[in-house]
Amino acid sequence: MDIVLEALTHTYPGGVTALQDVSFTLRAGEAVAIVGQNGAGKTTLVKHLNGLLLPTSGTVRLGETDTRRRSVAQMAAQVGYVFQNPDDQLFQPTVAREVAFGPHNLRWPAARAVAATAAALEAAGLTAVADRHPYDLAPSERKRVALAAVLAMETPIIVLDEPTTGQDYAGVARIGGLVDDLIAHGRTVITVTHDLDFCAEHFARVIVMGQGRVLLDGPARAVLAQADVLAQTDVEPPQLMRLAAQLPWGDAPLPLTVADFVATWIGRS
């Protein structure tokens, strides 16, 4: 299902307006990255996608349904949200029980719940620590526990808030592979991230936010090449784009990935 934002504005009780007149559509099956400096409104925006926040004005629709008309519990069956800080999300005494909580809460048959839990643990690389307490794990592992807990619910839409924070190279690669797999299976994946290299590798569409507004929205290659606009929100293009811009690159599109860079550079030789 599509997610449609129309003139979305959100003002917090203290009077701070975090979003101002934001409108766009997230199509079913899209992979979308939302980038921008701290305070740009990114997390405030994605918290509207599952009803954690409601518009001050404007609307957010999930399919044909206004999010104001559904509870957070109802939305959670459609939109899985992985918090930036896993400690805001984890509460069960073992990793396995944490990951199983969603399927059981959705009242799935036991066999389906067990299978979904096992698959999510495997995908997140957590099978070996399934019986450990989440708070006995490193912060990077707890991040993956939170991710697995959402994966197990098999929601058609998944929101990832800063998924690569604290991850080493292997952790980033694993999360990137999970994103690619979700997209390949037709799921909608939305991320908030400061990791522009991760963004370039895995997300086809990029939305740049600044001061609660959308500054850019379009294909990743076109958006991430606009260094002057990105600079307005303290964001730099991915490192390969920055490197190519310092080389005699000619008219070829700036590269998003290592494969892009190598293919273009070899082609010039």
N, C-alpha and C positions, 0 to 999 in steps of 0.2 A: 504494500500500500504506500501511497505517496504521503509525504508530510508537507503541509502548506502553511507558511507563515505569511500573514497579511498585516502590515503596519504594526508589527509587534513592538510595544513599548513596555518596559518594566522599570518601575521606581520602587526602591526598597523603603521600608517604613521610616528610615532616618532621613529620607528625602533625596538620596542619591539615585539619579536616573542612569541605569546601567545599559539599557537598550533604548534606541530611539528610532522608531518607524522602520523596523527591519522587515523586509519582504523577500521571500524566495521560496522555491519549491525543491524539495529533496525527492527525487524519483525513486521508486522501488528498485532495489538492486544497485543503486549508485554507491560509489566509494568517494566520500567527501571529507576533506581535511579543512578544519577551521583554524586559522593561524592569526597571530597578532600579539602585541605586548601584553604584559600583565595589566589587568584592569580594562581591557578592550571590550569585555562583555561576552567572551567566548563561553565560559562555564555557565554564566547566567542564561545564555541562549539555550545551551543543550539541556539544562535542567527544565526547560519548558517542554521538551520533547516527550517526557514521560510523566508530566504533571507535578514534578517536585516544586516547580514554581508555576504560577498562573499569570497571564498577562494583566498588566495594569490597564492597557487598552490594546486594541487589535485582537487578532485571533491566531490560534494554532490549531490546525486540524490534522488528525491522524485518519487518513482515508476520508470518509465523509463526516467524521465525528469531531466536534469541538472538544478539546481537552478539558474544558470546564465542566463538561457533562459526564466525565468519567473519574473514578477514584484512582489514586496512585496504584493501588493493588490491581485494578483492572488494566491500567496502562502497563504495569510491569510484565504482564503476559505477552505484550506486543513489543515493548521497547526495553531491552536490557541495558543497564547503565553501570559502567565500571568506574567507580570514583577515582579521582586523582590520588587521594590518600586511602589506601586499603584499610587503614585502621578505623575509618568511618563506616566500614561496611562489614567487617568480620566480627562474629560473635559466638560461633559454635566452638566446642571444645576440641574438635579434631578437624583436619583438612577435609577428610572424606565427608563428615557430617555437614561441614560448611557448604561443600559443593552439592550435596544431596538435598539441602534445605529447599531450594527453589522447586525442583521437580516434585518433592513430596507436598509442598505447599500448594502446588497446582493440582494436587490430587490425581496425579498420573497413576496408572496401574504399576504395581511394584516392579514388574519386569522391565518396563520402560524406564522407570526412575533409576533403577540399578544400572541399566545399560548406558543411559545418558550421563550418569555420574562417572562411570568408568571411562567413557570416551573423553569427557572433559578433563579428567585427571591426566589421562595419557597425552592429550593434545597440549596441555600446559606443562608437561614434564614433571608432574607431581605424584605419580603413582607410588614412587618409593617413599614418599613422606606422608602418605594418606592418613596414617595413624598418629601423626605428630600434631601438637597444638599449633595453630597458626602463629601464635605469638612467640613460639620457640624458633621460628624461621627468620631468615634475613629479610629486611624490607623488600628486596627485589623479588624474593619468593612469595612473600605475602601479596605482592602486586599480582602475581600470577594465580594465586589462590582466588583473589577477587575476580579475576578474568575467568577462571574455570567455573566459578559459581554462576556467572552469567551465561557462559557457553552451555552449561548443562540445561538451562531453561529453553534452549532452542528458539529464542525469539527471532522473528523475521527482521528486526531492526536492532543493531547493537551500537551503543555510544561508548567510546573509549576516551576518557579524560586523561591526557598525558600518559599514554600507555608505556612509553619507553623510559620514563624517569627512573633512575637508579639501576637500570639494566646494563649488564655488560654486553659485549658483542654477541655472544651466544644467545643471551636473553632477547636482545633486539631482533636477531635473526629468527628466533622461534616465534615471537609475536608477529613479525612481518609475514612469516609463513602462514600463521593462523588467519591473519587478515586476508591474505590472498585466497586461502581455502574458503573462507566465508563468502567472499565475493564470487568465487567460481561456482558456489552453490546458490547464488541468487539472493543472498542476504544483503540488506542495506547496512553499510558500515560507515559510521561518522566518527571522526576523531578530532579532539582538540589537542594541538601539539605545538611545542616550540622546536621540535626536531625536524627541521626542513629537509634533511637528507632522507629520513624515514618517510616523510610526506611525499617527496618526489618519487621514491621507489614504489610506493604502494597505492597512491590515491590519484584518481584520474581528474578529479575536480577539486579546486582550492577556493575557499572563501577567505578573504583577508578582512579583518575587522580592526577598527580603530575608534576609540571614544564612543563605543556603543553603536556604531554604524558599519554598514558593509562598504568597504572601499573598493574591493575587487571581487569578482566572482566569475570563474570560467575554467577552461582546461588548464591543468597544472603547468604545462610547458609555457603557455602564454602568460599566466598570472605570475609565476615565479621568476620570469625574465624581467619583470617590471621593478627593477631595483629601486628606482626613485620613489615609487609609491610604497614599496615595502619598508623603506627607510623611515617613512612617516610614522610607522608603528613599531620601530626598532627591530625589524626583522630583516635578515640578510638572505639572499638567494642561496640555494644549496651549494655546497662547496665545489661540485663539479661545474656548475654554471659560472661561479666566480672564477675558477681556474681557466675555463674556456674563454671567458671575456678578456683575460690577460694574454691570450695566445692569438696568433694570426688565424682566427677561426673562419673568416670569410662570411658568406651568407648562409651557412648551414645553421639549422636550429641549435640553440644551446642545449647541451645534454642534460637529461634528467638522471640517468643511471650510468654506471660504469660501462655497461655494454654499449650504450649510446656513445659515450666518449670514445671508447676504443674503436668502434666501427667507423666513426666519422674521422678520427685522426689517422687511422690506417688508410682510409679512402683518399686522404689528401696526399699520402706519400707517393 
